[in-house]
């Protein structure tokens, strides 16, 4: 169920956001929205969704630093 929901949300965000990055930006607006929605879907804080280890392997497309604890 969760995978089907996420797949539809992912497609919709990319269609609406046309996946363009502002100048000098690291992430597109769609990437930021998807990260926020991933946190909401899992009832977690946004910083949790920013860590690659909290995403399935097939969605880990960008390398981002995980903050040191």
C-alpha positions as CSV (number, residue, x, y, z in Angstrom):
1,X,0.0,0.0,0.0
2,X,2.7,2.5,1.0
3,X,4.7,1.8,-2.1
4,X,1.7,2.4,-4.4
5,X,0.9,5.6,-2.6
6,X,4.4,6.9,-2.8
7,X,4.7,6.0,-6.4
8,X,1.6,8.1,-7.2
9,X,2.8,11.0,-5.1
10,X,6.3,10.9,-6.7
11,X,4.8,11.0,-10.2
12,X,2.5,13.8,-9.3
13,X,5.1,16.0,-7.7
14,X,7.5,15.5,-10.7
15,X,4.7,16.4,-13.1
16,X,3.6,19.5,-11.3
17,X,7.1,20.7,-10.4
18,X,8.7,19.9,-13.8
19,X,11.9,19.1,-11.7
20,X,13.8,22.3,-12.5
21,X,16.5,23.5,-10.1
22,X,16.9,27.2,-9.3
23,X,20.3,28.6,-10.2
24,X,23.1,27.4,-7.8
25,X,20.7,25.0,-6.0
26,X,21.7,21.5,-5.1
27,X,18.2,20.1,-5.1
28,X,15.2,20.8,-7.2
29,X,11.9,22.1,-5.8
30,X,10.4,18.6,-6.4
31,X,13.2,17.0,-4.4
32,X,12.5,19.3,-1.4
33,X,8.7,18.6,-1.6
34,X,9.3,14.9,-1.8
35,X,11.6,14.9,1.2
36,X,9.0,16.8,3.2
37,X,6.2,14.4,2.1
38,X,8.4,11.3,2.9
39,X,8.7,12.7,6.5
40,X,5.0,13.3,6.7
41,X,4.1,9.9,5.3
42,X,6.3,8.2,8.0
43,X,5.3,10.6,10.8
44,X,8.9,11.7,11.3
45,X,10.8,15.0,11.4
46,X,12.2,16.4,8.2
47,X,15.8,15.9,9.3
48,X,15.0,12.1,9.5
49,X,13.9,12.2,5.8
50,X,17.1,14.0,4.8
51,X,19.2,10.9,5.8
52,X,19.7,8.4,2.9
53,X,19.5,5.4,5.3
54,X,15.8,6.2,5.8
55,X,15.0,5.8,2.1
56,X,14.6,2.6,0.2
57,X,17.7,1.8,-2.0
58,X,15.8,2.5,-5.2
59,X,15.0,6.1,-4.2
60,X,18.5,7.0,-3.1
61,X,19.6,8.8,-6.2
62,X,21.6,11.6,-4.7
63,X,24.5,11.5,-2.4
64,X,24.0,13.8,0.6
65,X,26.1,14.0,3.7
66,X,24.6,12.5,6.8
67,X,25.3,14.9,9.7
68,X,27.7,13.6,12.4
69,X,26.2,13.0,15.8
